[in-house]
Amino acid sequence: MKLSLKMNDAKGLAKLAAALAKIKLLDKIVLEHAGTKLKSGMQHTIDAQTEPWVPLSPVTIARKGHSDILLDTHVMRDSIESRYHGGTVTIGIHADAPNNRAYVAGLQEHGSPDTGLPARPFLMPTWEREKGGIMKLFKAELKF
């Protein structure tokens, strides 16, 4: 499909340029809002402890002093970020997080059969729970 537009009117071109800039800004705002919503949702998934995760072993509970999963120091939970860059938003623990936090988050999300670590996902369950609302947000905000 091809769209052609001819305008010899400077005012018309200025209006078109302003409308396109507004759409681009709105796109950024909506993506940032969606990212913030997903970030909060992921943190809530960890805080709520309601996912059907495999419980910690008695040895781990004794070492930690509690049975909360993914909540020792809150460092990983607090490492979840929403970043907007160039028309894209990414949510999660990014590769540049210190101390291999992204790697550890990946192990938690997917598990590690080699070490016997069960999967305790917090990223994808949040997406599955929130995606309907995110799609409604996009549809409502990007109407023009």
Buried (B, 14 or more C-beta within 10 A) or exposed (E): EEEEEEEEEEEEEEEEEEEEEEEEEBBBEBBBBBBBBBBBBBBBBBBEEEBEBEEBEEEEEEEEEEEEBBBEEEEBBEBBBBBBEEEEBEBBBBEEBEEEBBEBBBBBBBBEEEEEEBBBBBBEBBBEEBEEEBEEBBEEBEEE
